[in-house]
Amino acid sequence: ETGDDSEGDSAEGDDAAAELTEDDLTAAGDRFYAFLEAMGEGDPDTACSLVIDHETGEPAAGAGLEKCKQSYEEMLGDDFDPSIMSAVEREMIEASDNGDGRAEILALGESTGMFMENVSGEWYIVADSSF
């Protein structure tokens, strides 16, 4: 026993992540595109509802959702023009099996460095830091 996985949610260990299906990858890509659409519509409520809170590991809610909405405005700044998001089409977004249960998001075949994770049957963007 290595003790790496203190959660112990699988008896099979680290390689127990199931391979993602085409349906999984399509759903992850759809949800990421919904996030981009929300950004294009200047809708931080919807955009943040599609993100996993880094501090809790759960979809953003309550105080985490409020922090996300504040950081959304700060991150984009006053110069952000939401209309640029209309140039992004769903076909440009792909999701690829990352091998660990997450889906990596690709734009025009290039890694975005962003990942989606399935929580209770829905896909969410994995925040790589606190809001």
Secondary structure, 3 states (H helix, E strand, C coil): CCCCCCCCCCCCCHHHCCCCCHHHHHHHHHHHHHHHHHHHCCCHHHHHHCEECCCCCCECCHHHHHHHHHHHHHHHCCCCCHHHHHHCCHHHEEEEECCCCEEEEEECCEEEEEEEEEECCEEEEECCCCC
